[in-house]
Amino acid sequence: MTEQPASLTWYIRSLLAHRDLIYRMVEREFTQRFRGSVLGAVWAILTPLLTALVYTFVFGTVFKARWGGSPADSQNSFTVILLTGVVVHSMFAEALGRAPVVVLSNAGYVKKVVFPLEILPVVAVCTALLNASFGLVIVLMLNLALTHAIQPTVLLLPVVLFPYLLFITGLVLFLGATGVYVRDLSQIVGFLITVSLFLTPIFYPITAVPASFQRVMWLNPLTFIVEQTRGVLLFGSLPDWRGAVLYTAAATLLLAMCFWWFQRTRNGFADVM
């Protein structure tokens, strides 16, 4: 079989060429998610909000947690800070949760028609971003209600999230290709998603972690994005530009490597399914 192009520039050109198809597939997945439900797309707003309220009750009321331990940090501000972390993690969790079966669940595209399989991971990531965007809107509205202002640095949110999306897309490419051959991968990924939820400073500030472990926490790729997102959305702080450049470079390298793996393994997809 012909060897598939595996360069990152080819991948970008392919995504641009199929952008209308990507848009239609994301739109279809979003509408199908709520089809038949009584509340419909309202669940996109209720789900992150109810999740944050539950976590706030457990950590804020039961365990009496406060962000940084400051009396100035009320229960409401704790909820907004926590919800921001939950929403950022939800993008990672939703995309990676689908990743091991992102190709397997589209067997018809693999076997029967000529289809740009390389767009499937991007569709999964864009769908996760769309769903998370409702949570981000809730964060802005709650913060507006509490502080009576929207931070101007919110305009820099795309700068913060862009390398994060590159990072997630790379992982989905790798897991999507590998999941065709290793069917147990879904169980492993599910466990790792749960672990990442508690090893990322979502329910607690990173300053609450012993100093000896904080460097380890910063090695978690989610930590930087969660902290930067909170900074631009809630606290009006500028992104860490040096960190953003390094993160983007590392995420781009990961994306290139994972796309290479996806292209090198895709010729065997039809044989395994």
N, C-alpha and C positions, 0 to 999 in steps of 0.2 A: 504494500500500500504506500501511497505517496506520503512523505514526511510532511507534517503540518508546520507552517511557519510559527516560530516561537519567540520572535522578538517583541519587545514591549511597544515599539513604534507601530508594528503591524497590528497589535491588539488595540491600540488607541484608534487607528484608522478603521478597524472593524467595528468598534463601538460607535464611532461617529457615523459610519455608513448605515448602521442598523438602529440608529437612535429612535426612529419612529416605531420600530418593532418593540424596542425596549419599553417605550412609553406605553404602548398598547398592552403589553404583558403585565406591566406594573399596575395599570389601571384595572385590568381584568382580575388580578390577584386580590387587589384591595376590595373590589366590589363583591367578589365571591366569598371573601372572608366573613362578611356580614349578611350575605344573602339568606333570607328566610328567618332572620332574627327579628324580634319585635322592635327593638330599639335601633337596629341597623348600625350606621356609622357612629352613633352616639357612644357605642362601646369603645371606640378608639380614644375617647376622652375619659370615660368612666374607669377603664381598666388601669391606666397609670395612676389616676387620682385615688382610687380605692386601695390600690397596692401601697401607695405612699401613706395613706391614712392608717392602714394596718401596721406597717412598719413603725410609724410614728407612735402608735399606741403601745406597741411592744417595747420599743427602745426608749421612747420619751416618757411614757406614763409608767410602765411596769418597771423598767430599769433606771428611770429618772435620768436619762442621758441628756446632756446639753452640749451644744457645739462649742468646744473649747472651754466649757465649764463656766462661761461668763453669765452672770445674772441678766445681762442685757439681751442675751439670746433667748427669746421667748419660745414657747411651744410652736407657735405659728412659723417663725423663722426657721426653726429646726425642720419643720415639715417641708418648707421650700428648698432648703439646702439638701435634705435627704432626697426629695423628689428629683432634683437635678441629677444626682448621682444615679438614681434608679433609671431615669430615662436614657442617660448616656449608656449605661450598661445594657439596657433593653435592646439597643441596636446590635450590640455584640452578641447578646444571647439569642435574639430571633434569627439573625443571619447565620450564626454558627450552628444553631439548632437544626436548621434546614440543610446545612451544607453537606452532610454525608449522603443525603438522598436527593440533592438538587439535580443530579443527572439521572439517577435511578427512577425518580418519579416522573421523568419525561422520556421514558423509553421509546415512545412513539416517534419523537424527534430524532432519536439516535438510529432507529432501525429502518424507518419507512421513507423519510424525506431528507433532502439536503437542507440542513438547518445549521445556523451559526451557534453551535453549542457553547462557544466561549461567552455568549451574552447571558447565559443562565445564572451564573454567580452574580453578575451585576444586577440582574432583575431582583434576585433575592436581597441584595444589599439595598437597592433603591426602595424596595417595599418596606424593609425594616426602617429605613430613614423616614419614609412617609408616615409610617405608624408612630415613630418617635416624635415627629414634628408636632403632633397634637399635644404630647406631653410637654414639649418645650413651650408651646403657647400657654399651657396652664401655668408653667413656672413663671412666665413673664406676667401673666395676669395676677397671680397670687403675690408676686413681688411688688407689682404696682399697687395692689391693695394695701400692702404692709408699709411700703416706703413712699408711696405717692409719686413715684418716678420710675422711669425706665432708663437704665444706664445706656449712655451713647455707645459704650463699647460693645453692645449687643450686635452692632454692625460687623464686628470682627469675628462673630461666631463661625461663619463659613471658613475662615482662615484656620480656626482651631479644629473644626471637624473634618476638613479635607484630608489631612494625612491619616486621620483615624479611619476614614472610609477606604483609603488605599490599603491600609493595614488589614481591615476586615475582608476586603475583596480578595486580597492575596490568600488569606486563610481559607476562604470559601472555595477558591479555585483549587487549592491543594486538597482540602477535605472532600470536595465534590468528586474529584478524579480518583482519589484513594478509596472513597466510599463505595465505588463501583466494584472494587476488588476485595475490600475488607468490610464485610457486612456488620461486624461488631462495632464499627467505628461510632455509630450513633450512641451506643451506651457509654463509650469512653468520653465522647464530647459532652454528653449531658452531665456527666460527673464533673468535668472540668469547668463547665459553665457555672455550676453551683459553687465550686471552690473559688472561682474568680469573683463571685459576688461578695464573698466575705473577706477575700484577700485584697480587695480594692477599698480605699477609704470612702465608702458610701454611707455607712451607718455611723461612722466616727471620723473625726479629723485625723489627718496623718500625724499631727503633733501628739496625739494620744498614744501613738505607738512608741515603745522604748527606742531611744536614740540608736541603739545598736542594730535595730531591725529596720529603721527608716530607709537606709540605703537599699535594702532588699526590696522594700515596698516600691521604691522608685523604679526598680527593674521591671515591675509589672507594667506592661504597655498601656493599661487602662488608667493607671493612677494619674499620669500626666494629663490625659485628656479630661478626666473628671475634674481635676483641680483647675485646669485652664478654663473649662466651660463654666464652672462656678464663678471664676474670677470675672469673666467678661459679661455674664448674665446678671449676676447678683451684686458684685462688689465694685464694679466699675474699674477693674484693673486691666492693664494692657497685657496681651499674651507675652509669654517668655519667648521672644523671637529666636534666640539662639536654640532653645529647646525645640521650637517648632521646626526650624530648619533641619536639625539633626533627626527629628522624628520623621519628617517628610522624606529625607534621604534614606533612612532605614526602611520606611514603609514602601518606598518605590523599589528598593532593592528586593525586598521580600516579594512584592507583587511580580517583579520580573522573573524571579526564581520559580514562584508558584505557577505562573503562566507557562513557563517552559515545561514544568512537570505535567501540567494539564494537557498541553499539546503533544507531549511525547507519549502520553498514555491513552489519548482519546481514540486512536485507531483500534484499540482492543475493547472498547466499550461494548460494541454490538456483539462481539463474541462471548462476552461474559454474561450479558443480560439474557 
